[in-house]
Amino acid sequence: MEKEIDQQNPLLAAQSVMTDMLYVIHQICEKHDIKYWLTDGSLLGSIRHKGFIPWDDDADIGMMREDYNKFLRIIQEELPSPYKVQSKVNQTHGLHNWLKIMYMEDFEWVDWWGNWTKGLSIDVFPFDFVPEKYENKKSLKEKLINRVATIRYPLSGNPLKTTIQRTINKVKIHNIYSKYNKQTNIVTYGIELPYYGWAYFHVDEIFPLKKGQFGKHEFYIPNNYERYLEKLYGNYMELPKPEDRVSHMANLKFSRPQPPDNKPQK
């Protein structure tokens, strides 16, 4: 029997909301034949904890560039209320260069700069092919494109700088790069991400995808998740020291006395 979520615990309630969000994304991807997988802390949570890492407060999925672009094209129409795609209005701590699925109700927390903000999010990361000769290192071309492609424009600040950054963002240099990027056996995080080159994966370490438990659901995970997680975290089954078990969202609390039923509308 599924245990009841403690509605007096904002972190558990937030994890419950994000699990529902993941399930909605899973259903949309299944409907449109889009391949995704849990990555980063969400993959680690699936393998080590069969759900969220107990102190984790966001979720991460990955897609190859072709599927990611397809997902971008359909998600606005497919995403049910109350979930939203990140925008200038629906965002937590600034716009990002990757897709975020947002839940903007019920929760508030303190960001890295000490400001109170609202919302929960699912990160959707694109992955790009990498020339095999550059596995585990970046070429000069990659470094330059990555530096330009990772520029984000602020919501306020120097008007000239903002205009330049917005122009670069609109050009979407990452799409130009990926269009001419040849398919290889090596992939890493998308060229527009600050995590580009953080870890390199062989295609057969990811595909064919399999399913892994995540709370009350099963979501897709890399085929060789052991090797995948070792590249990210080393000895991934070893718990960090208590003082290192830190959440991203400081002072997370309910913005209303108790969150309503967060099941998506049908």
TORKOL-4160 file (C-alpha; in steps of 0.2 Angstrom, whole numbers, padded with zeros to 4 digits, m for minus):
266
<pt num="1" X="0000" Y="0000" Z="0000"/>
<pt num="2" X="0007" Y="0017" Z="m0005"/>
<pt num="3" X="0012" Y="0027" Z="0011"/>
<pt num="4" X="0003" Y="0043" Z="0013"/>
<pt num="5" X="0013" Y="0059" Z="0011"/>
<pt num="6" X="0015" Y="0070" Z="0026"/>
<pt num="7" X="0007" Y="0086" Z="0020"/>
<pt num="8" X="0016" Y="0095" Z="0035"/>
<pt num="9" X="0033" Y="0092" Z="0027"/>
<pt num="10" X="0036" Y="0104" Z="0012"/>
<pt num="11" X="0050" Y="0094" Z="0005"/>
<pt num="12" X="0040" Y="0077" Z="0004"/>
<pt num="13" X="0026" Y="0087" Z="m0003"/>
<pt num="14" X="0037" Y="0095" Z="m0016"/>
<pt num="15" X="0044" Y="0078" Z="m0021"/>
<pt num="16" X="0027" Y="0071" Z="m0023"/>
<pt num="17" X="0022" Y="0086" Z="m0035"/>
<pt num="18" X="0038" Y="0083" Z="m0045"/>
<pt num="19" X="0035" Y="0064" Z="m0046"/>
<pt num="20" X="0018" Y="0068" Z="m0053"/>
<pt num="21" X="0026" Y="0080" Z="m0065"/>
<pt num="22" X="0038" Y="0067" Z="m0071"/>
<pt num="23" X="0024" Y="0055" Z="m0074"/>
<pt num="24" X="0015" Y="0068" Z="m0085"/>
<pt num="25" X="0031" Y="0071" Z="m0095"/>
<pt num="26" X="0033" Y="0052" Z="m0097"/>
<pt num="27" X="0015" Y="0051" Z="m0104"/>
<pt num="28" X="0019" Y="0065" Z="m0116"/>
<pt num="29" X="0035" Y="0057" Z="m0122"/>
<pt num="30" X="0027" Y="0040" Z="m0124"/>
<pt num="31" X="0012" Y="0047" Z="m0134"/>
<pt num="32" X="0025" Y="0056" Z="m0146"/>
<pt num="33" X="0038" Y="0042" Z="m0146"/>
<pt num="34" X="0051" Y="0054" Z="m0138"/>
<pt num="35" X="0065" Y="0045" Z="m0129"/>
<pt num="36" X="0070" Y="0052" Z="m0113"/>
<pt num="37" X="0080" Y="0045" Z="m0097"/>
<pt num="38" X="0082" Y="0050" Z="m0079"/>
<pt num="39" X="0099" Y="0058" Z="m0077"/>
<pt num="40" X="0110" Y="0066" Z="m0063"/>
<pt num="41" X="0102" Y="0066" Z="m0046"/>
<pt num="42" X="0086" Y="0059" Z="m0052"/>
<pt num="43" X="0095" Y="0044" Z="m0059"/>
<pt num="44" X="0105" Y="0042" Z="m0043"/>
<pt num="45" X="0089" Y="0043" Z="m0033"/>
<pt num="46" X="0081" Y="0029" Z="m0044"/>
<pt num="47" X="0095" Y="0017" Z="m0041"/>
<pt num="48" X="0100" Y="0021" Z="m0024"/>
<pt num="49" X="0084" Y="0026" Z="m0016"/>
<pt num="50" X="0070" Y="0020" Z="m0028"/>
<pt num="51" X="0064" Y="0038" Z="m0029"/>
<pt num="52" X="0070" Y="0055" Z="m0024"/>
<pt num="53" X="0086" Y="0057" Z="m0014"/>
<pt num="54" X="0079" Y="0061" Z="0003"/>
<pt num="55" X="0086" Y="0079" Z="0003"/>
<pt num="56" X="0084" Y="0082" Z="m0016"/>
<pt num="57" X="0072" Y="0096" Z="m0022"/>
<pt num="58" X="0073" Y="0095" Z="m0041"/>
<pt num="59" X="0072" Y="0082" Z="m0055"/>
<pt num="60" X="0083" Y="0080" Z="m0071"/>
<pt num="61" X="0079" Y="0071" Z="m0087"/>
<pt num="62" X="0090" Y="0069" Z="m0103"/>
<pt num="63" X="0086" Y="0068" Z="m0122"/>
<pt num="64" X="0096" Y="0067" Z="m0137"/>
<pt num="65" X="0095" Y="0083" Z="m0147"/>
<pt num="66" X="0083" Y="0077" Z="m0160"/>
<pt num="67" X="0071" Y="0071" Z="m0147"/>
<pt num="68" X="0073" Y="0087" Z="m0137"/>
<pt num="69" X="0069" Y="0098" Z="m0152"/>
<pt num="70" X="0054" Y="0087" Z="m0155"/>
<pt num="71" X="0049" Y="0089" Z="m0137"/>
<pt num="72" X="0051" Y="0108" Z="m0138"/>
<pt num="73" X="0039" Y="0109" Z="m0153"/>
<pt num="74" X="0025" Y="0099" Z="m0144"/>
<pt num="75" X="0026" Y="0103" Z="m0126"/>
<pt num="76" X="0017" Y="0119" Z="m0125"/>
<pt num="77" X="0001" Y="0111" Z="m0132"/>
<pt num="78" X="0003" Y="0095" Z="m0123"/>
<pt num="79" X="0007" Y="0101" Z="m0105"/>
<pt num="80" X="m0008" Y="0101" Z="m0094"/>
<pt num="81" X="m0013" Y="0114" Z="m0081"/>
<pt num="82" X="m0006" Y="0118" Z="m0068"/>
<pt num="83" X="0011" Y="0115" Z="m0076"/>
<pt num="84" X="0020" Y="0127" Z="m0087"/>
<pt num="85" X="0035" Y="0129" Z="m0098"/>
<pt num="86" X="0048" Y="0141" Z="m0091"/>
<pt num="87" X="0046" Y="0159" Z="m0097"/>
<pt num="88" X="0050" Y="0177" Z="m0091"/>
<pt num="89" X="0034" Y="0176" Z="m0081"/>
<pt num="90" X="0035" Y="0158" Z="m0075"/>
<pt num="91" X="0053" Y="0156" Z="m0068"/>
<pt num="92" X="0062" Y="0153" Z="m0052"/>
<pt num="93" X="0079" Y="0162" Z="m0053"/>
<pt num="94" X="0081" Y="0168" Z="m0071"/>
<pt num="95" X="0080" Y="0161" Z="m0088"/>
<pt num="96" X="0090" Y="0146" Z="m0093"/>
<pt num="97" X="0097" Y="0139" Z="m0109"/>
<pt num="98" X="0088" Y="0123" Z="m0107"/>
<pt num="99" X="0070" Y="0118" Z="m0105"/>
<pt num="100" X="0062" Y="0118" Z="m0088"/>
<pt num="101" X="0044" Y="0112" Z="m0084"/>
<pt num="102" X="0037" Y="0123" Z="m0070"/>
<pt num="103" X="0025" Y="0121" Z="m0055"/>
<pt num="104" X="0022" Y="0139" Z="m0049"/>
<pt num="105" X="0010" Y="0136" Z="m0035"/>
<pt num="106" X="0011" Y="0131" Z="m0016"/>
<pt num="107" X="0030" Y="0132" Z="m0012"/>
<pt num="108" X="0042" Y="0146" Z="m0009"/>
<pt num="109" X="0061" Y="0146" Z="m0005"/>
<pt num="110" X="0076" Y="0156" Z="m0004"/>
<pt num="111" X="0088" Y="0157" Z="m0019"/>
<pt num="112" X="0107" Y="0157" Z="m0020"/>
<pt num="113" X="0106" Y="0176" Z="m0019"/>
<pt num="114" X="0095" Y="0177" Z="m0003"/>
<pt num="115" X="0079" Y="0181" Z="m0012"/>
<pt num="116" X="0062" Y="0173" Z="m0009"/>
<pt num="117" X="0056" Y="0164" Z="m0024"/>
<pt num="118" X="0042" Y="0152" Z="m0029"/>
<pt num="119" X="0041" Y="0137" Z="m0039"/>
<pt num="120" X="0047" Y="0119" Z="m0043"/>
<pt num="121" X="0055" Y="0113" Z="m0059"/>
<pt num="122" X="0060" Y="0098" Z="m0069"/>
<pt num="123" X="0076" Y="0101" Z="m0079"/>
<pt num="124" X="0076" Y="0094" Z="m0097"/>
<pt num="125" X="0093" Y="0093" Z="m0104"/>
<pt num="126" X="0098" Y="0090" Z="m0122"/>
<pt num="127" X="0113" Y="0079" Z="m0126"/>
<pt num="128" X="0124" Y="0081" Z="m0141"/>
<pt num="129" X="0136" Y="0069" Z="m0151"/>
<pt num="130" X="0154" Y="0072" Z="m0148"/>
<pt num="131" X="0169" Y="0068" Z="m0161"/>
<pt num="132" X="0176" Y="0052" Z="m0154"/>
<pt num="133" X="0194" Y="0059" Z="m0155"/>
<pt num="134" X="0188" Y="0072" Z="m0142"/>
<pt num="135" X="0181" Y="0060" Z="m0129"/>
<pt num="136" X="0185" Y="0067" Z="m0112"/>
<pt num="137" X="0192" Y="0084" Z="m0118"/>
<pt num="138" X="0185" Y="0099" Z="m0128"/>
<pt num="139" X="0191" Y="0105" Z="m0144"/>
<pt num="140" X="0195" Y="0123" Z="m0147"/>
<pt num="141" X="0179" Y="0125" Z="m0158"/>
<pt num="142" X="0169" Y="0117" Z="m0144"/>
<pt num="143" X="0176" Y="0128" Z="m0131"/>
<pt num="144" X="0172" Y="0144" Z="m0141"/>
<pt num="145" X="0154" Y="0138" Z="m0146"/>
<pt num="146" X="0150" Y="0132" Z="m0128"/>
<pt num="147" X="0156" Y="0149" Z="m0121"/>
<pt num="148" X="0145" Y="0159" Z="m0133"/>
<pt num="149" X="0130" Y="0147" Z="m0132"/>
<pt num="150" X="0129" Y="0147" Z="m0113"/>
<pt num="151" X="0127" Y="0165" Z="m0112"/>
<pt num="152" X="0110" Y="0169" Z="m0104"/>
<pt num="153" X="0102" Y="0186" Z="m0104"/>
<pt num="154" X="0097" Y="0194" Z="m0087"/>
<pt num="155" X="0079" Y="0200" Z="m0083"/>
<pt num="156" X="0087" Y="0217" Z="m0078"/>
<pt num="157" X="0104" Y="0225" Z="m0079"/>
<pt num="158" X="0114" Y="0234" Z="m0092"/>
<pt num="159" X="0103" Y="0237" Z="m0107"/>
<pt num="160" X="0116" Y="0235" Z="m0120"/>
<pt num="161" X="0123" Y="0219" Z="m0113"/>
<pt num="162" X="0105" Y="0212" Z="m0112"/>
<pt num="163" X="0102" Y="0217" Z="m0130"/>
<pt num="164" X="0118" Y="0208" Z="m0136"/>
<pt num="165" X="0114" Y="0193" Z="m0125"/>
<pt num="166" X="0096" Y="0192" Z="m0131"/>
<pt num="167" X="0102" Y="0193" Z="m0149"/>
<pt num="168" X="0114" Y="0178" Z="m0146"/>
<pt num="169" X="0101" Y="0168" Z="m0138"/>
<pt num="170" X="0089" Y="0171" Z="m0153"/>
<pt num="171" X="0102" Y="0165" Z="m0165"/>
<pt num="172" X="0102" Y="0148" Z="m0156"/>
<pt num="173" X="0120" Y="0144" Z="m0161"/>
<pt num="174" X="0118" Y="0127" Z="m0152"/>
<pt num="175" X="0105" Y="0122" Z="m0165"/>
<pt num="176" X="0117" Y="0127" Z="m0179"/>
<pt num="177" X="0131" Y="0117" Z="m0171"/>
<pt num="178" X="0121" Y="0102" Z="m0168"/>
<pt num="179" X="0113" Y="0102" Z="m0186"/>
<pt num="180" X="0131" Y="0099" Z="m0193"/>
<pt num="181" X="0137" Y="0088" Z="m0179"/>
<pt num="182" X="0140" Y="0071" Z="m0185"/>
<pt num="183" X="0133" Y="0056" Z="m0176"/>
<pt num="184" X="0146" Y="0046" Z="m0166"/>
<pt num="185" X="0147" Y="0034" Z="m0152"/>
<pt num="186" X="0150" Y="0047" Z="m0139"/>
<pt num="187" X="0138" Y="0060" Z="m0131"/>
<pt num="188" X="0138" Y="0073" Z="m0118"/>
<pt num="189" X="0127" Y="0087" Z="m0111"/>
<pt num="190" X="0121" Y="0099" Z="m0125"/>
<pt num="191" X="0133" Y="0112" Z="m0131"/>
<pt num="192" X="0123" Y="0127" Z="m0124"/>
<pt num="193" X="0124" Y="0119" Z="m0106"/>
<pt num="194" X="0137" Y="0124" Z="m0093"/>
<pt num="195" X="0138" Y="0105" Z="m0090"/>
<pt num="196" X="0145" Y="0102" Z="m0108"/>
<pt num="197" X="0159" Y="0090" Z="m0106"/>
<pt num="198" X="0156" Y="0086" Z="m0088"/>
<pt num="199" X="0155" Y="0068" Z="m0092"/>
<pt num="200" X="0156" Y="0058" Z="m0109"/>
<pt num="201" X="0145" Y="0043" Z="m0112"/>
<pt num="202" X="0145" Y="0029" Z="m0125"/>
<pt num="203" X="0129" Y="0028" Z="m0134"/>
<pt num="204" X="0127" Y="0010" Z="m0129"/>
<pt num="205" X="0129" Y="0015" Z="m0111"/>
<pt num="206" X="0112" Y="0024" Z="m0113"/>
<pt num="207" X="0103" Y="0014" Z="m0126"/>
<pt num="208" X="0093" Y="0004" Z="m0127"/>
<pt num="209" X="0084" Y="0012" Z="m0112"/>
<pt num="210" X="0076" Y="0002" Z="m0098"/>
<pt num="211" X="0065" Y="0006" Z="m0084"/>
<pt num="212" X="0069" Y="0010" Z="m0066"/>
<pt num="213" X="0058" Y="0012" Z="m0051"/>
<pt num="214" X="0055" Y="0030" Z="m0045"/>
<pt num="215" X="0042" Y="0030" Z="m0031"/>
<pt num="216" X="0026" Y="0023" Z="m0037"/>
<pt num="217" X="0031" Y="0024" Z="m0055"/>
<pt num="218" X="0044" Y="0017" Z="m0067"/>
<pt num="219" X="0053" Y="0029" Z="m0078"/>
<pt num="220" X="0066" Y="0026" Z="m0092"/>
<pt num="221" X="0085" Y="0025" Z="m0086"/>
<pt num="222" X="0101" Y="0022" Z="m0096"/>
<pt num="223" X="0104" Y="0004" Z="m0101"/>
<pt num="224" X="0121" Y="0003" Z="m0092"/>
<pt num="225" X="0116" Y="0015" Z="m0077"/>
<pt num="226" X="0131" Y="0008" Z="m0066"/>
<pt num="227" X="0144" Y="0015" Z="m0078"/>
<pt num="228" X="0134" Y="0031" Z="m0081"/>
<pt num="229" X="0133" Y="0035" Z="m0063"/>
<pt num="230" X="0151" Y="0030" Z="m0060"/>
<pt num="231" X="0156" Y="0043" Z="m0073"/>
<pt num="232" X="0145" Y="0056" Z="m0064"/>
<pt num="233" X="0148" Y="0052" Z="m0046"/>
<pt num="234" X="0162" Y="0038" Z="m0044"/>
<pt num="235" X="0156" Y="0027" Z="m0029"/>
<pt num="236" X="0138" Y="0032" Z="m0031"/>
<pt num="237" X="0131" Y="0020" Z="m0019"/>
<pt num="238" X="0140" Y="0028" Z="m0005"/>
<pt num="239" X="0130" Y="0041" Z="0005"/>
<pt num="240" X="0138" Y="0058" Z="0007"/>
<pt num="241" X="0142" Y="0064" Z="0024"/>
<pt num="242" X="0127" Y="0072" Z="0033"/>
<pt num="243" X="0134" Y="0089" Z="0032"/>
<pt num="244" X="0135" Y="0087" Z="0013"/>
<pt num="245" X="0117" Y="0082" Z="0011"/>
<pt num="246" X="0111" Y="0099" Z="0005"/>
<pt num="247" X="0095" Y="0104" Z="m0004"/>
<pt num="248" X="0096" Y="0117" Z="m0018"/>
<pt num="249" X="0081" Y="0127" Z="m0011"/>
<pt num="250" X="0084" Y="0134" Z="0006"/>
<pt num="251" X="0070" Y="0136" Z="0019"/>
<pt num="252" X="0058" Y="0128" Z="0008"/>
<pt num="253" X="0040" Y="0130" Z="0014"/>
<pt num="254" X="0022" Y="0130" Z="0009"/>
<pt num="255" X="0016" Y="0147" Z="0002"/>
<pt num="256" X="m0001" Y="0142" Z="0008"/>
<pt num="257" X="m0006" Y="0133" Z="0024"/>
<pt num="258" X="m0008" Y="0116" Z="0014"/>
<pt num="259" X="m0005" Y="0112" Z="m0004"/>
<pt num="260" X="m0021" Y="0106" Z="m0013"/>
<pt num="261" X="m0022" Y="0090" Z="m0023"/>
<pt num="262" X="m0008" Y="0092" Z="m0036"/>
<pt num="263" X="m0014" Y="0079" Z="m0048"/>
<pt num="264" X="m0014" Y="0086" Z="m0066"/>
<pt num="265" X="m0031" Y="0089" Z="m0074"/>
<pt num="266" X="m0037" Y="0077" Z="m0087"/>
